[in-house]
Each structure stands twice: as structure tokens, then as C-alpha cells.
Amino acid sequence: MCCMWSTSNPPDDIIGSDPLCDIEDAFQIYIDDDDAMLLYDMTLDEALVKIVTIKAKSHPEQPE
């Protein structure tokens, strides 16, 4: 996932960075500091699973 950030000049803070804000906006989720650091070090496949998990926790399905 770090391919979304500069590898020659990585950001001091992941939170509030343009790529992270784009992910939050696209998936309508909030990513905390811990999850942001995890996402930064994940492959895209791993990040996909993590983002889906975050989204599921933030928007649980209502029982019928």
C-alpha cells in the first residue's frame, strides 16, 4: 500500500495525508492512527481486506 506514498520522501504523518483522505472518502470510512500504519505497510490485497473490515465495523448491517 505504501506505493500510494512517496518512498523517497515518506510523509511524517500518514493521518491527514492526501492518499489516506482519498481512501477514507472513497470508502466512506474513518481510519485511525493504528490502522493507518498497518495499511501503510500492507500489500494492496491485504489493504483491501483491512478496508472492507473497517467499513463493515463502521456500518454494521441491521438485523431484519
N, C-alpha and C positions, 0 to 999 in steps of 0.2 A: 504494500500500500504506500510505502514511502516514495514510490515513483510519482506520487502526486505532489511531493515537496521537493525542493532543491536538495540534491545530495552534496553539492559543492558548498552550499551556504544554507544549511538547515535552519528552520525558524527556532528562535529561542523559546517560544511558546507555541504549542500546537493549537491550544484553545484559542479561538478567535482568528485563526489563520484562514485565508480565503478557501483553500481546499476543504477544510473541516466545515466551514459555514456552508459551502456548496452541498456537502453530503447531508448536513442537517436539514437544509432547505429542501433538497430533492426527496428525502425520505420522511420529512416532517417529524424529526426526532430531535432529542437533546442528547449530546454526547458529553459525559463528564470527563474530568482530567484523567482518571484511571483508564477509562475506555479509549480515550484519545491516544494515550501512549501505547496501549495494546494495538489499536488499529494501525498506528504508525509503523509498527514492526511486523505486521501481518502481510501475507501474500493476498492477492485480490480475492482468491477463493475463500481464504479464512476470514477476510474482512466482510465478505458477503454474508457469511453465516452469522457473524457478530452483529452486523447491521440489522439483519432480519430478527435476531433475538432481541436487540434493543427495541426495535419497532413493536414486536409482539408484547413486550413488557409495558410499553408506554400506551398501547392501545389494545388492551385485552378484549377478547370477544365477549359479548354479553350473552349470558345463558338464555335459552328460549323458554 
